[in-house]
Amino acid sequence: MSAPRAFAGTAGAPRFRALAIVGLLLLPVAVGGLLAWSLADPTGRLDRVTAAIVNDDAPVDVNGQTVPLGRQFAAGLLADDDSGDFDWVLTNDDEAAAGLATGRYAAVLTIPSSFSADATSLGGDAADVVQASLAVTTTPASALFDPSLTAAVTSAATAELNQQLIAQYLTNVYQGFNTIGEQIGQAASGASALADGADSLADGARSLADGANDLADGLGSLDAGAGSLANGLDQLDDAVQALPGRTAELAAGAGEVAAGADALAGGVAEATTQFAAVVAQVCALPGPGDLCTRATAALAQLQAANADVGALAAGANGVAAGNGELAAAVPGLVEGVDAADAGAGEVAAG
């Protein structure tokens, strides 16, 4: 049995050994470099990181104005080139979840549906204030620098959120100042109107006082006039008491005159008729015609007198009738004067 031989070298053996030695020497350097890279500040490479924004916020109404803080907040992050050096993109919940799973998005910032309501609660009662919150989710592929990435996303979001909340708070303050200014203006207008009303009231009070004085003067004059009227009616009442008797006497006298006038008219008419017959006979006799002429002229005068007496009788009858009516009405007139005198006496007595 032959003795074992030492391993025979080949032409490539020295080269392999050299590479092995170099590999063994570089292995610690590679491991150290990898460790140093993993422990280095990851935020220095955020400009190559894509972060997604999911806006689930529901706008709210504040003082009649729609406030979409979630949309404004997202727009601020997208427009700000210095917001954490991220490449921000706007997406929805499903695409954000898929992007995290594939590593497309390093982080997702979710704006909840109550964001606007919670943020604007700062302007209400202290008991109703709710702190606005955001949700930050990172991809599992970035586990080595997940805390740093989360902190960077949170810092950028917080800075933008503070700007939005301060702007909204100042807007509410300015609106409050405007409201106070309008209310002060309304109060000033009301005070001016109140002053004008007070002046008008004072003028009205003075006018009322003047009117009361005029009324007092008028009542005094009325009282004096009532006394004078009462005295005058007393005198009139005394004077008319004799009217019924006198008008009755006048009516009786007028009746007698009418009767006499009727008798006179009848006598004149009868005499005229008889004289006319005589004139006819005279004119029928033969003889001088001048007698007939004179008789005819006398008849004409008698006929005219007969007409006048007839008219006088008719007038006397009219006067008698009027006096009769007057005599019938005078008692009522006297009663009216008596009543007026009594009423005037009551007014004068107060």
Legacy VTK file of the C-alpha trace (Angstrom):
# vtk DataFile Version 3.0
C-alpha trace
ASCII
DATASET POLYDATA
POINTS 350 float
0.000 0.000 0.000
1.472 3.171 -1.027
1.893 5.994 1.374
-0.598 8.885 1.071
0.497 11.788 -0.983
0.153 15.341 -0.329
-2.559 17.252 -2.287
-1.111 18.164 -5.592
-1.588 21.819 -6.496
-2.918 23.001 -9.767
-2.276 26.074 -11.772
-5.405 27.876 -10.472
-5.017 27.095 -6.832
-3.010 30.175 -5.904
-5.602 32.447 -7.608
-8.516 30.845 -5.715
-6.731 31.173 -2.464
-6.088 34.841 -3.200
-9.784 35.529 -3.921
-10.816 33.655 -0.812
-8.445 35.684 1.273
-9.703 38.950 -0.289
-13.328 37.861 0.295
-12.620 37.069 3.907
-10.963 40.439 4.312
-13.847 42.375 2.627
-16.681 40.543 4.431
-16.364 42.557 7.658
-16.175 45.749 5.617
-19.402 44.870 3.701
-21.206 43.885 6.873
-20.081 47.073 8.574
-21.144 49.191 5.591
-24.569 47.584 5.499
-24.966 48.128 9.215
-23.848 51.740 8.885
-26.310 52.312 6.034
-29.138 50.822 8.062
-28.268 52.940 11.093
-27.710 56.150 9.135
-30.291 58.997 9.317
-33.129 57.771 7.049
-34.780 61.195 6.947
-31.990 62.413 4.739
-33.481 60.361 1.891
-37.123 61.485 2.287
-37.028 63.326 -1.027
-37.199 59.883 -2.640
-40.156 58.771 -0.479
-43.775 58.878 -1.722
-46.463 59.483 0.895
-50.184 59.231 0.152
-52.989 61.425 1.470
-56.481 59.979 1.978
-59.133 62.651 2.634
-62.242 61.146 4.267
-63.246 64.465 5.854
-66.828 65.729 5.690
-67.070 69.550 5.437
-69.086 71.398 8.092
-71.151 74.586 8.108
-69.911 77.416 10.345
-71.982 80.608 10.547
-73.649 79.814 7.245
-70.341 79.140 5.446
-69.048 75.733 4.335
-65.670 74.891 5.909
-63.841 71.980 4.147
-60.741 71.848 6.389
-59.790 68.356 5.211
-59.642 69.446 1.580
-57.761 72.610 2.495
-55.309 70.646 4.628
-54.610 68.133 1.850
-54.228 70.939 -0.692
-51.728 72.650 1.596
-49.565 69.522 1.799
-49.719 68.957 -1.951
-48.821 72.574 -2.724
-46.012 72.913 -0.150
-42.697 71.847 -1.691
-41.053 71.959 1.740
-43.628 69.861 3.598
-41.204 67.249 4.923
-39.497 66.771 1.521
-42.070 64.075 0.697
-43.578 63.402 -2.651
-47.213 63.733 -1.594
-50.005 62.195 -3.704
-53.770 62.264 -3.156
-55.549 58.901 -3.295
-58.372 56.917 -1.684
-58.496 54.229 1.013
-58.327 51.223 -1.330
-55.445 52.531 -3.426
-53.604 53.626 -0.296
-53.856 50.140 1.227
-52.676 48.544 -2.000
-49.799 51.023 -2.289
-48.642 50.251 1.267
-48.731 46.521 0.576
-46.606 46.837 -2.547
-44.276 49.447 -1.119
-45.368 52.075 -3.629
-46.277 54.352 -0.742
-43.915 54.538 2.198
-46.616 56.091 4.365
-50.300 57.009 4.231
-51.744 60.038 6.020
-55.497 59.559 6.567
-57.740 62.547 7.321
-60.785 61.186 9.237
-64.383 62.129 8.453
-64.735 64.175 11.661
-61.645 66.291 10.994
-63.455 69.554 10.105
-66.029 69.123 12.872
-63.331 68.451 15.485
-61.069 71.265 14.306
-63.849 73.882 14.266
-65.063 72.862 17.730
-62.380 75.216 19.093
-64.750 78.104 18.418
-67.577 76.644 20.552
-68.048 75.861 24.233
-65.030 74.490 26.063
-66.961 71.359 27.079
-67.653 70.544 23.410
-64.071 70.922 22.140
-62.710 67.781 20.442
-59.048 67.463 19.459
-58.607 66.930 15.727
-56.580 63.805 14.904
-54.804 62.256 11.915
-53.798 58.657 11.220
-50.301 57.769 9.894
-49.653 54.263 8.533
-46.251 53.106 7.162
-45.433 50.267 4.811
-43.954 47.042 6.301
-41.163 47.320 3.726
-39.736 50.295 5.614
-39.424 48.605 8.978
-35.779 49.694 9.426
-36.691 53.378 9.484
-40.439 53.161 10.324
-40.175 55.307 13.511
-38.230 58.009 11.695
-40.585 57.964 8.718
-43.613 58.159 10.987
-42.067 61.055 12.876
-41.262 62.896 9.640
-44.773 62.441 8.230
-46.275 63.497 11.541
-44.041 66.568 11.726
-44.969 67.714 8.214
-48.664 67.098 8.814
-48.562 68.865 12.172
-46.918 71.947 10.689
-49.534 72.213 7.939
-52.353 71.436 10.373
-51.221 74.214 12.708
-51.258 76.680 9.813
-54.773 75.620 8.815
-56.150 75.776 12.367
-54.543 79.159 13.036
-55.972 80.503 9.779
-59.435 79.158 10.654
-59.208 80.551 14.197
-58.180 83.985 12.925
-61.017 83.859 10.388
-63.475 83.187 13.208
-61.939 85.991 15.262
-62.214 88.436 12.349
-65.794 87.352 11.736
-66.495 87.879 15.416
-65.009 91.359 15.244
-67.116 92.116 12.168
-70.224 90.844 13.956
-69.411 92.939 17.017
-68.839 95.961 14.781
-72.186 95.433 13.069
-73.916 95.036 16.429
-72.247 98.196 17.733
-73.404 100.022 14.603
-76.927 98.706 15.125
-76.797 99.727 18.784
-75.631 103.215 17.774
-78.449 103.475 15.244
-80.897 102.293 17.887
-79.563 104.851 20.368
-79.933 107.594 17.758
-83.468 106.462 17.003
-84.186 106.351 20.747
-82.865 109.898 21.133
-85.011 111.060 18.223
-87.991 109.315 19.771
-87.293 110.981 23.117
-87.149 114.372 21.393
-90.412 113.631 19.612
-91.930 112.524 22.911
-90.812 115.766 24.562
-92.266 117.778 21.683
-95.479 115.813 21.949
-95.620 116.401 25.707
-95.179 120.136 25.160
-97.863 120.109 22.489
-100.117 118.158 24.843
-99.553 120.730 27.585
-100.319 123.555 25.164
-103.422 121.729 24.003
-104.516 121.183 27.601
-104.129 124.899 28.276
-106.104 125.724 25.149
-108.752 123.229 26.225
-108.949 124.840 29.672
-109.311 128.268 28.086
-111.936 126.936 25.725
-113.834 125.299 28.564
-113.753 128.610 30.435
-115.125 130.388 27.384
-117.686 127.642 26.945
-118.763 128.020 30.549
-119.134 131.772 30.131
-120.983 131.272 26.866
-123.242 128.687 28.461
-124.104 131.178 31.190
-124.867 133.850 28.615
-126.940 131.403 26.604
-128.871 130.397 29.684
-129.619 134.032 30.496
-130.674 134.741 26.931
-132.913 131.683 26.843
-134.475 132.745 30.123
-135.352 136.087 28.603
-136.601 134.426 25.415
-138.673 131.975 27.413
-140.267 134.805 29.341
-140.984 136.652 26.116
-142.606 133.734 24.290
-144.918 132.744 27.090
-147.494 135.317 25.861
-147.147 134.279 22.205
-149.810 131.537 22.183
-152.497 133.919 23.489
-151.469 136.743 21.215
-151.269 134.579 18.117
-154.673 133.158 18.945
-156.046 136.685 19.199
-154.342 137.581 15.924
-155.837 134.543 14.247
-159.286 135.478 15.518
-158.893 139.078 14.316
-157.675 137.878 10.943
-160.698 135.649 10.705
-162.983 138.566 11.447
-161.201 140.717 8.831
-161.566 137.920 6.302
-165.254 137.611 7.075
-165.731 141.382 6.684
-163.807 141.348 3.430
-165.959 138.510 2.146
-169.104 140.450 3.078
-167.756 143.583 1.428
-166.855 141.670 -1.691
-170.320 140.159 -1.830
-171.974 143.561 -1.422
-169.801 145.175 -4.075
-170.429 142.312 -6.464
-174.168 142.527 -5.961
-174.113 146.335 -6.405
-172.061 145.948 -9.564
-174.595 143.503 -10.968
-177.527 145.772 -10.195
-175.747 148.863 -11.599
-174.922 146.980 -14.770
-178.630 146.278 -15.247
-179.433 149.961 -14.766
-176.769 151.006 -17.271
-178.227 148.622 -19.780
-181.662 150.127 -19.362
-180.312 153.699 -19.623
-178.439 152.943 -22.785
-181.611 151.364 -24.225
-183.666 154.573 -23.822
-183.841 157.011 -26.730
-182.311 160.328 -26.067
-178.921 161.905 -25.605
-176.075 159.357 -25.827
-173.815 161.092 -23.324
-175.825 159.720 -20.413
-175.186 156.192 -21.569
-171.516 156.980 -21.955
-171.158 158.319 -18.433
-173.138 155.420 -17.015
-170.934 152.928 -18.824
-167.762 154.603 -17.460
-169.139 154.484 -13.941
-169.945 150.808 -14.378
-166.370 150.129 -15.449
-165.025 151.817 -12.326
-167.417 149.832 -10.157
-166.373 146.593 -11.798
-162.701 147.441 -11.142
-163.483 148.175 -7.521
-165.362 144.883 -7.328
-162.229 143.079 -8.565
-160.037 144.848 -5.999
-162.427 144.016 -3.200
-162.461 140.396 -4.298
-158.665 140.286 -4.208
-158.687 141.927 -0.797
-161.102 139.341 0.479
-158.923 136.530 -0.881
-155.834 138.036 0.794
-157.682 138.441 4.058
-158.689 134.798 3.936
-155.029 133.799 3.309
-153.853 135.894 6.240
-156.507 134.367 8.437
-155.411 130.853 7.432
-151.739 131.672 8.096
-152.551 133.158 11.465
-154.481 130.061 12.325
-151.485 127.849 11.495
-149.170 130.139 13.446
-151.469 130.049 16.438
-151.428 126.244 16.277
-147.602 126.068 16.035
-146.684 128.630 18.674
-147.427 126.380 21.695
-144.917 123.794 20.402
-142.369 126.546 19.828
-142.855 127.744 23.371
-142.353 124.209 24.683
-139.074 123.942 22.704
-137.854 127.231 24.138
-138.750 126.003 27.629
-136.732 122.785 27.067
-133.748 124.699 25.647
-133.844 127.083 28.591
-133.840 124.169 31.026
-130.928 122.461 29.222
-128.892 125.652 29.114
-129.459 126.092 32.803
-128.101 122.592 33.478
-125.028 123.228 31.292
-124.338 126.521 33.016
-124.720 124.848 36.413
-122.082 122.325 35.412
LINES 1 351
350 0 1 2 3 4 5 6 7 8 9 10 11 12 13 14 15 16 17 18 19 20 21 22 23 24 25 26 27 28 29 30 31 32 33 34 35 36 37 38 39 40 41 42 43 44 45 46 47 48 49 50 51 52 53 54 55 56 57 58 59 60 61 62 63 64 65 66 67 68 69 70 71 72 73 74 75 76 77 78 79 80 81 82 83 84 85 86 87 88 89 90 91 92 93 94 95 96 97 98 99 100 101 102 103 104 105 106 107 108 109 110 111 112 113 114 115 116 117 118 119 120 121 122 123 124 125 126 127 128 129 130 131 132 133 134 135 136 137 138 139 140 141 142 143 144 145 146 147 148 149 150 151 152 153 154 155 156 157 158 159 160 161 162 163 164 165 166 167 168 169 170 171 172 173 174 175 176 177 178 179 180 181 182 183 184 185 186 187 188 189 190 191 192 193 194 195 196 197 198 199 200 201 202 203 204 205 206 207 208 209 210 211 212 213 214 215 216 217 218 219 220 221 222 223 224 225 226 227 228 229 230 231 232 233 234 235 236 237 238 239 240 241 242 243 244 245 246 247 248 249 250 251 252 253 254 255 256 257 258 259 260 261 262 263 264 265 266 267 268 269 270 271 272 273 274 275 276 277 278 279 280 281 282 283 284 285 286 287 288 289 290 291 292 293 294 295 296 297 298 299 300 301 302 303 304 305 306 307 308 309 310 311 312 313 314 315 316 317 318 319 320 321 322 323 324 325 326 327 328 329 330 331 332 333 334 335 336 337 338 339 340 341 342 343 344 345 346 347 348 349
